[in-house]
Amino acid sequence: MMKEVGKETLFNLRELLQKRREELKRIARELEKNVSLRSVVREKLKQLACVVAGVDGGCYVFEELSISLLALRAASAIMTIDGGKVVSVEHVPAGYIAPKVLLVEDDEDDAGRALSIQTMRVLEEVALAKRLAENKKPDILFLHGPLLPHFLARAATLDSGNGEKPARSRYRAVLQNLAEIVRRADESGMVVAGVVEDSRGRTLLSTIEDEVSAGGMSDTAALDIIMRKNQYTMPVLYTNPAVNNTLSYLYPELRRALDRVFVFYLKNAEADVPIRIEFYKPEAFTIEETAEKIARSVVAQTLTSTYSVPAVLVEADRRARITKKEAELLLLRELGSEALKLVKRRKRRFV
């Protein structure tokens, strides 16, 4: 039975939230002194002409089976922008993409299982991104999520007395694909960017920790107070020593690439918080040119005032998403009636 929240508790909660808001405003004012903001100029936006691609992945975990199975699909969209507006859309691959059904390994505990699922999904996404970079050569290639996935450092440490674990093998494959993507970026001038919504990152707040204690605040929460629509922060170098050191040790060819990964924030939707954008700067452009190019293309793809994710990733997400009904039909097709028995057995209750 749910317990009713008393008036005193509600009052205390409101008081706590008010104090939190005041503290956030104070932190935002301090951050404003240290952050340079730029705006996407409307006239320049009208001159924008480019091709953008977006990649996303969808997965469905069959929780009710006695074994761990995963339905997985990666999808992409390619959009042509002309005059600052999206004028055409292409899907790659075209038509319906049948999800793969895979066995989840390394699942001796919840953490290992979650890591396996993460590496399987991201590998599928970056493999498709690499094919787009090779065959479609967009001006900007967007990934939905961090450019350097946060699980990489942990995956790198996995080891087994009987040989390399599957999650670590997939981790190495993710890095190989990323290395090939940035190589293509340098050859063609393609920009590669990861878009993170609802980011908990503290890249900018960490620069003012000597002046103010930011507690558990995030960059996006503070920036939302000081940024106006279509403003973006000047990019700063991506810093994560744990990941950088690990990747540099395992893949020396990525060491130079890591020194050219930058971060900035963009507020492109009035009623949404800023998005975090992590990008690789190709040799053809300066840091500022790359950030402006990304910011303009994202503003051109903004669909509503309430959602900041660019349209090319919204479309890729729509195509990649796997519903429960689709997953169950897929399981039935792949495993036949035995799959239904497994599901029913897990659902059955004693009476």
N, C-alpha and C positions, 0 to 999 in steps of 0.2 A: 504494500500500500504506500502510495506517495504521501509524503508529509507536506502539509500546507506551510508555505513560507509566511512567517509572521511579519507584521508591519515594522517591527523593530529591525528585523533582518534586512528587509527591503530598504529601510532608511539608511542602515549602515552600508549597504551595497551601493546605493546612490552616492553616499558621501565618499566612499572609496573611489568610485569611478570619477567623481568630480576632482578629487585630489590627483588622480592619475592623469586626467586631461590637463590640469594646470601644470603638472610636472612635464608632460609631453610638450606643451607650449614653450616652457622655459628651455627645454633641450633644443627644440626646433629653432628658437631665436639664436641660441649659441651656435648651432650648426650652420645657420644662414650666414654667419660671419666668415665661415670657412669654405663655403660652396659657391662655385661660379655657375650661373644659370644662363642658358641660351634659349632662344625661341625659334620654332619652325616658322619661317616667314611665308605668309600666304602667297606672295608673288612668286617666290621660288618654288613653292609647292605646285603651282600651276604649270611650271616648266618641267616637272618631274616626268621622266619616261624611263621605265625599267621593267625587268622581269624578276619576280620574286617567287621562290619555292618554299613550301613549308612541309615538314615531316612530323608525324606524331604516331604514337602506338597505342593500341588498346589491348587489354587483357581481361580474362575472366578466369578466376580460380575455382575449380570444382571442389568446394568445401565439404560436400556431403559424401564424397567417395572415400573408400578405405585406402586409396592411394592418392598421391598428390599429382593432379593433372592441371595443365594450364592451356587455355585457348588464347592464341596470340596473333595479332595482326598489325602490320605497319602500313600506313597509307600516306599519300602526299597530295598536294595541290600545287598548281603553278598558275600564277596570275600575272597578266600583263597590265601595267599601269601606264597610262598616257594622259597628259594634261592634269596630273595629280589625282586621277580617278582610275579605278579598276575597270578595264574594258573587255577582258576575256578571262576565262578560267579553263584549265586543262587538268585532268586527273591522270596520275601515274601511280600504279598501273590503271588503265581504263577499266570501267565496269566493276563488277562485283569481285572482291578479294576474299577468297575463302581463308578463314583463319587456320593456323596450324594448331594441332593438339600435341603438346609436349609433356614429357614426364619431368616433374620438378625434382632435381637431385639436391644433395647437400641439405637435406631437410631434417637432420637429426635434432634440431631445435628450431624455435620460431624465428630466431635471428638469422640462422643459416638458410632457412626456407625463404624468408623475405629477401635476402641477398641474392639467392638463386633467381627468384622471380624478377628482381630489378635488373640483373645482368642479362637475363634472357630477353627482356623487353627492350632495353637500351641497345643491345647488339642488333636486334631486328631493325630498330630505327636508324642507327648509324650506318648499317649496311645499305639500307635504301637511300640514305642521304649521300653516300659515296657514289651510288649509281647515278643519282641525279646530277651530282657535280661532274661526273665523267660524260654523261650522255646529253644532258639538257643545258648545262652551263648557265645557270641563272646569274643575274647580277648580285642577288642576295639570297642566301640559303638560310632559312630559319629552322631552328629546332625548338620543340616545346619543352622547355626545362633548361637546366644549367648546361653551358657548353662543356664543362668538365663535371660529370656526374659525381655527387658527393660520396657515393659508395666506393669509388675507385681505390682510395687509400686502404680501406678495409679489405677489399677483394685481393689487393696485392699481397697481403700478409697471409692469405690462406695457404695452408700446406698440408700434406698428408704423407704419412710414412710409406704409403703404397703408390706414391706418385701425385701429380698435380690434380687438384680438385677441379670439377667442371666449372665452377663459378670463376676460379682464377683463370682458366683457359679462355672463358668468354671475356673476362676483363682484358686479357692480352689482345683478343680479337677486336674489342672496342677501341683500344689504343691504336692498333694497326690501322683501323678504318679512319680514326680521327687524324692520324698522321698523314694518310693519303688525301684526306679532304683538305687539310691546310696546305699540302703540297700543290694541289690543284688550284687552291685559292691564290697562291703566289704566282702560279703560271698564268692564270687567266684574269686576275684582279677581282675574282669573286669574293664577296664578303660573307663570312659565316657568323651567325649570331644565335645565341640561346636566349629565349624569352622566359623569364621566371615571374609568374603571377603570385601574389600574396607572399612575397619573399620575406624571410626572417633574417636576411643578411644584415651585417653591421659594418660593412666596409667603410662607410663614411663616418658613422658614429665613433668608430675606433680612433679616428683622428682627433677627437676632442675629449677623450677620456681623461686627460690631465686637467681639463677645465671643469668638467661636469661628469657626474655619475649617471650613466644612461640606463643602468639596471638592465631589465630584459627588453628594452625598447628596440625596435627595428628601424633601419633606414627609411623604409617606405612610410611608416607611421609618422615619423618626424617630418619627412619631406612633403607629405600630403598637406601639411599645415602651411608651408611656405611656397609651394609651387602652384603656378597657374596653368590653365589648359595649354597644351602644346609646348610647354617648357621642358627642357632636359638639362641634366647636370653635365658638366664637362667630365669626360672619362678619366678614370684613374686605373692604375695597374692592378690587375687581379692578383691578390695575395693570399696564398694558403700554403704555408711552408710544408705541412705534412704531405699534401698531395704533390706539390712541386718537387720535393726531394725524392719522393717515391718514384714518380714518373721519370724524372731525370736519371735516376739510377738504373731503372729497368729499360728505358728507351732513350738513349742519348740523343737520338734524332729529334726528339720532341723538346729538348731543353731550350733550343732557340725559339721554338714556337710558344712556349710558356711565357717567355719574356715579352710576347706581343699579344697577350690576352688582356683585354681591358673591360671595365665595368662602367656603365652609367645608368641613370634612371630617367624615365620619360613619363610625364603625365599627359596622356593623350585623350583620356575620357574624363569629363567634368566630374562625374559622380563615382569614380572609381579611384583607388589609390594608385600611385605610380607603379609601373612595371620595372623590374630589374632586367637589364640587357647586358649579357656577356658576349664579347665579340673578339674574333681574331683579326688583327690588322694585316691585310695583305701588303706586299711590298709596293704596290702601285699607288697607295694612298697614304696620307698622313693620318694620325690618330683623330684629329678634329674632322677631317674630311669623311672618314669612315663613320664616325658617330653621327654627323649631320645626314649622311646618306641613309643610314638606318632609320633615324628619327623621322625624316621626311616620308620614307616609304611606309612606316608604321602609321603615321598620322593619315596618310592617304587611304589606309586600309581600315581605319577605325569605323566600326559599324554603328555603334550606339554611344550614348553619353554615359552608360553604366558599365561598360565592359571594355577593358584596355587591350586584350589579346588581339593581334592583327588578324584580319579576315582569312589570310592564307592558312594560318594555324587553326582557326575555328573550323575551316572546311576540312583540313586534314584530320582533325579530331573527330568530326562528324563521320567521316568515312572509316576511321580506325575503330571507333567504339564498338564493343561487343555486348549485346544485351543478353540477359539471362535466357530468354526464349531461344535466341539464335545459338547460344552455347549448348543448350540442352538438345536441340535438333542436331547440332554438329556431333555431339557425343554419341547420340543414337546412331547416326550415320557411320561414325568411325568404329564404334565398338558393338553395335547391334543391341539386341535385347539384354545381353549381359550387363550393359551399362545401366539399364533401368533397374535391374535387380540390385545392383550396388547402391543406387540412389535410394530405393525403397527400403533396403535393409538399414541404412543409416538413419532414415526418417522414422522407422518403426519404434513405437514406445510400448513399454509394459503396461498392462492395465490390470 
